[in-house]
Amino acid sequence: MTEKSLSFSAPDSGRLLVRTIVEDDIELLRTWKNAYRDRFFFNDNITPDMQEKWFRSYLQTAHDFMFVVIRDGERVGCLGFRLRGDRVDFYNIILGDARSARKGCMSLALDRVCAHVRQHYPGAPIMVSVLRSNPDLDWYFRRGFTLSAEHETFVELTRNSQ
């Protein structure tokens, strides 16, 4: 299997670590995705077998990275990005631990990962597609994303330089 190992710390924010997922993370990620499935394009219940197959495929896919966000030693969220053509597509941004809400950890994690993307994929637009019904849509605008395309059920957003 392909080794995927990236990590970003944020010493200015207390103890925040963003690192690529490992096999021990996939059940927790599955739990979070199922808990918030109404906010995502694929909203079926994900079984352990489906998650395992996804993880094996993920490990073999270049330019696709899923991270777990760790605050004070606890896994609190996740986010991923993948190269799609000439753009970088962010996906599965989830604050899984509600106790970490409004602590800034997901915003800081996104900032750290976007800085990495800008360095390693210079000139590639950073994009995210978000369902219109997602109650966290405004969070993306506060994080520097702007509207780039509108569709019936979702919007495409592009992150400005930050």
PLY file of the C-alpha trace (Angstrom):
ply
format ascii 1.0
element vertex 162
property float x
property float y
property float z
element edge 161
property int vertex1
property int vertex2
end_header
0.00 0.00 0.00
0.99 3.59 -0.57
2.32 5.50 2.42
0.48 8.76 2.98
2.02 10.76 5.76
1.59 14.49 6.22
1.12 16.43 9.42
0.75 20.06 10.41
0.97 21.42 13.90
-0.34 24.74 15.05
1.77 25.85 18.00
0.03 29.22 18.10
-3.32 27.57 18.86
-2.55 25.42 21.82
-2.17 21.78 21.01
-3.60 21.25 17.52
-2.31 18.61 15.14
-3.57 17.81 11.65
-2.29 14.50 10.28
-3.17 12.08 7.53
-5.47 9.31 8.63
-4.35 5.82 9.51
-6.36 2.64 9.66
-7.19 3.20 13.35
-9.08 6.37 12.36
-11.46 4.95 9.77
-14.17 3.70 12.13
-14.38 7.09 13.84
-14.53 8.85 10.46
-17.30 6.46 9.39
-19.24 7.29 12.56
-18.90 11.03 11.93
-19.84 10.75 8.26
-22.95 8.72 9.14
-23.92 11.18 11.89
-23.82 14.10 9.44
-24.72 12.25 6.23
-27.56 14.66 5.43
-24.87 17.32 4.75
-23.10 15.35 2.01
-23.73 14.28 -1.57
-23.39 10.60 -0.66
-25.84 10.30 2.20
-26.40 6.56 2.51
-25.39 4.85 5.72
-21.77 3.71 5.39
-21.10 0.17 6.61
-17.78 -0.97 8.06
-17.15 -2.99 4.88
-17.82 0.05 2.67
-15.45 2.14 4.80
-12.72 -0.50 4.61
-13.02 -0.66 0.81
-12.91 3.14 0.61
-9.78 3.23 2.77
-7.94 0.64 0.65
-8.80 2.58 -2.50
-7.85 5.89 -0.86
-4.39 4.53 -0.01
-3.81 3.73 -3.68
-4.96 7.11 -5.00
-2.26 9.72 -5.55
-3.04 13.35 -4.70
-5.90 12.40 -2.34
-5.34 13.15 1.34
-7.69 12.75 4.29
-6.69 14.28 7.61
-7.83 13.90 11.18
-7.83 17.04 13.33
-6.53 16.44 16.85
-7.08 19.00 19.60
-5.49 18.47 23.00
-4.83 14.83 22.11
-8.43 14.08 21.05
-9.60 13.49 17.49
-12.26 16.15 16.87
-12.74 16.37 13.11
-11.54 15.56 9.64
-11.05 17.11 6.24
-9.70 15.96 2.93
-8.49 17.25 -0.39
-7.84 15.67 -3.76
-6.52 16.85 -7.06
-9.26 16.85 -9.70
-7.93 17.96 -13.05
-6.40 21.39 -12.57
-8.14 22.13 -9.27
-7.86 21.02 -5.67
-11.16 19.78 -4.30
-11.77 19.79 -0.54
-14.24 17.22 0.80
-15.63 15.61 3.96
-14.94 18.55 6.23
-16.51 17.41 9.49
-16.36 18.66 13.04
-17.16 15.34 14.68
-16.82 16.36 18.31
-19.39 19.02 19.18
-17.42 19.94 22.34
-14.86 21.54 20.02
-17.39 23.77 18.29
-16.43 27.44 18.11
-12.88 26.72 19.28
-11.43 27.51 15.85
-9.78 24.14 15.40
-11.45 23.31 12.07
-10.78 26.80 10.72
-7.14 26.58 11.71
-6.86 23.06 10.30
-8.33 24.26 6.99
-5.88 27.18 6.93
-2.90 24.87 7.53
-3.95 22.40 4.84
-4.71 25.21 2.36
-1.21 26.63 2.95
0.21 23.21 2.10
-1.95 23.00 -1.03
-0.85 26.45 -2.21
2.79 25.44 -1.78
2.52 22.04 -3.50
-0.11 22.84 -6.14
0.71 26.45 -7.05
-1.91 28.15 -9.15
-4.49 25.39 -8.69
-7.82 26.80 -7.51
-8.97 25.51 -4.13
-12.60 24.48 -4.46
-15.36 22.91 -2.41
-18.87 21.85 -3.37
-21.45 22.31 -0.61
-25.11 21.34 -0.51
-27.37 24.36 -0.23
-29.10 22.61 2.67
-25.87 22.28 4.67
-26.28 24.42 7.81
-22.54 25.09 7.81
-22.52 26.79 4.41
-21.83 30.20 5.95
-18.69 28.81 7.62
-17.09 28.45 4.20
-17.75 32.09 3.36
-16.22 33.15 6.68
-13.16 31.03 5.78
-12.49 33.00 2.58
-14.47 31.04 0.03
-16.53 32.86 -2.59
-19.30 31.65 -4.82
-18.06 30.41 -8.20
-21.04 28.40 -9.49
-24.63 27.75 -8.46
-26.57 24.56 -9.08
-30.02 23.45 -8.05
-28.97 21.56 -4.91
-25.42 22.74 -4.30
-22.93 25.55 -4.80
-19.30 25.51 -5.85
-17.00 27.76 -3.86
-13.44 28.91 -4.51
-11.06 29.96 -1.76
-9.38 33.28 -2.21
-5.69 33.63 -1.39
-5.09 33.37 2.34
0 1
1 2
2 3
3 4
4 5
5 6
6 7
7 8
8 9
9 10
10 11
11 12
12 13
13 14
14 15
15 16
16 17
17 18
18 19
19 20
20 21
21 22
22 23
23 24
24 25
25 26
26 27
27 28
28 29
29 30
30 31
31 32
32 33
33 34
34 35
35 36
36 37
37 38
38 39
39 40
40 41
41 42
42 43
43 44
44 45
45 46
46 47
47 48
48 49
49 50
50 51
51 52
52 53
53 54
54 55
55 56
56 57
57 58
58 59
59 60
60 61
61 62
62 63
63 64
64 65
65 66
66 67
67 68
68 69
69 70
70 71
71 72
72 73
73 74
74 75
75 76
76 77
77 78
78 79
79 80
80 81
81 82
82 83
83 84
84 85
85 86
86 87
87 88
88 89
89 90
90 91
91 92
92 93
93 94
94 95
95 96
96 97
97 98
98 99
99 100
100 101
101 102
102 103
103 104
104 105
105 106
106 107
107 108
108 109
109 110
110 111
111 112
112 113
113 114
114 115
115 116
116 117
117 118
118 119
119 120
120 121
121 122
122 123
123 124
124 125
125 126
126 127
127 128
128 129
129 130
130 131
131 132
132 133
133 134
134 135
135 136
136 137
137 138
138 139
139 140
140 141
141 142
142 143
143 144
144 145
145 146
146 147
147 148
148 149
149 150
150 151
151 152
152 153
153 154
154 155
155 156
156 157
157 158
158 159
159 160
160 161
